[in-house]
């Protein structure tokens, strides 16, 4: 590359700047030495409007002095600081260096504040009002430009409040996403799928995975074509967090709505999404607080390992006080409590449903009822309640219960307020 670079423009700019300053000094000196031809009354002989005459008065000394000082200051500044082309200045000052000093000074001043959060977990920080106030400012100044002030995102930028985490929703995973950044790549798959009709069929099959509006005939035809997608999204379409491949059963599509045209475009053209790395911008303490803020906004997963289920005979009040997934049995009713923003069943589901399975074999029907959180986005909450009910239904089917022996039924009052009671699905025998 050195053969294609030149310092001409650096020299050109430096020369123009210096010639301008010295030219001003020369002009001042020449004007001070030049004597004008004047009359006895100290006029130059120039007359305007009949009686307006030009005087030959010298420049005020204070003005001349300020002019010279300005030129001297300019030369001193250009010696000390960058300004003459590629010359860096004798002080070595840079805008980047100045910025880094100010950031370091600011971090030093705020260090005592962040020290108070050092021993707290992400879950604890998410409940700390001071930490969340700081997290909110960090988010608004750095993240809201893409994800919105309410963290709900927009087309092309993920909603951080819906519980859908392509790269994982544990504190550790969210921290890694913020610190290191992510690059999600959906490669164009049309060539692997086949004809344009094949692409449309596959698109409808993808829509069917999330129960989104679709053409059922085309969806059935596109089922076999999904093998081209399974390598990333899994054979069940539930995605792969190691690859950042989205869960296609969630109905959440970051880059567009859940309609055929959008899915077809994604299959044909692919998409690349980039989350920049912020590790160099934030201190470790700031990253920790911001992680807790994002985790709290989106109902992140409590840990990398799913929480252990409560014993089947445990009191339902215990589940109500815990954000983790759990399952309890009360008076023959199996109650599944879900983590915020999630539709994953707690461990121990098989044992909790044992009596239900036995009752179905005895001729009864299993009724699955899902409740809806009355706070937040109503449409999203209703969709999440539906997915939770489907998860329980699928678990019953996996235990050998025929689908015609399972009834999905909305309770009379589907809105259960807020908290764990609003995140539950009940199974009854009738």
Phi, psi and omega in degrees: 000338181298336179289344185248014178244155181209147177265018182302311185293327176297313178295319181300313181295316179298318181295314180300318181296310182293318178298325178296316180292310181294328176298322177296318179295318178297317179300318179296317181294317181295316181296331179283333181269337183284130179259127178275149176280113185238159176274180181298332180270015177066029174254157183272353183095351177282128183230135178232146177056029175091319184221007180269112186248146179272124178273159177249064181270141179290158175297143177300140182299322180296324179292316178299318180298314179296324179297314180294318178300320179298317179295318179296318178300319180299315179295319179295317179299315182291338175283321184276325188237161178298142180174340181256079180063234182274358179295127186274350183088148183292335181276346181069024182287140174221155176297320179298315179298319178297317179298315181296323177296317181293322177296316179299319179295319178296318178297323179294322181289326182268354182306317179299328179293312181291335179300331180292342181261358190302318185269008185261145177281170178300317179299320179291319179296324180296341178259357181272115184298319179295316179298318181290330175294319177293316178301323179296319179292319177300317181294315183296324183279339188232334188248333186296336181302327179257314187269357179085155181295335178264006179066015182269002174067196177196184181302120181094349182231122188300146170282121183269006183247358187264003178076007179261115184238105181297327183252012178104144184246014174284158177307320181295319182289319178294319177300316179296322179297315181291313186289313188261346183078169179218149172232111179258127184238120169255109183282148175301128187243006184301319182297325180281337183277313180133223183286174178297326176294321177299320179296316178297319179297316179296319179301318179291325176296319177299317178297324181293333181298329180255011182061025175284158179306129184202168175270110186296327179295311178296324180298318178295321179292330183271357184301314182292334180286346182293347178301333178290339182261339189296334181301326179258313187272355180085154181297335179264359178077011184275006173082181180213108183293336177295330179259351186076017181282122186295155172283110183282352179272353183280338184080005180260116179239112188297321189267008179169175183285167179278070179227159185303314185301319180293314181296320177300315180299319179295319180294319183288316191250345183069185181195144174237126177242137184236126170254114184292157178277138183244009184299325181283344182269324184255153170282162177304323179294318178295320177299321180295315180293317180295321176301314180298321179296311180295317178302316180292324180293323187258007181062051183296167179284142184294328181198173181292330179260130180305141183294143179292145182284152174286153178302148184302331183268004183294154180291141181296336179298329179296320178294325182295337181266003186236132180279349181283158176293141180204169178218136179226158176239124182225116179054040178083355179263124178271124182244117175263124174254134186249150174294153181305127177075006185241159177234024181270132179288147175287156173298155182088008182297321182300314181294319181295329183267003185301315180292326177296315179299317179296321179295322177296319178296335178275005176107359180271172179243141178268122179256122182253122182237128180249135180260158187238136175292129181276355179256156178084201182287118186296316181296315180295318180296319179294318179296320180294320178298322178296315180296324178294318177296320177298322180297319178292317177302314181297327178293320177298318179297322179294336179271006175100006179279126179294146183298326180287355176261006180243129178243122174271116187224131175285136174292163181303322176238097186285337180277115184253024180080229180227174180085194186297325181298332178275354180247037185240157171231133181250146177237122179240155173258131178230000000 
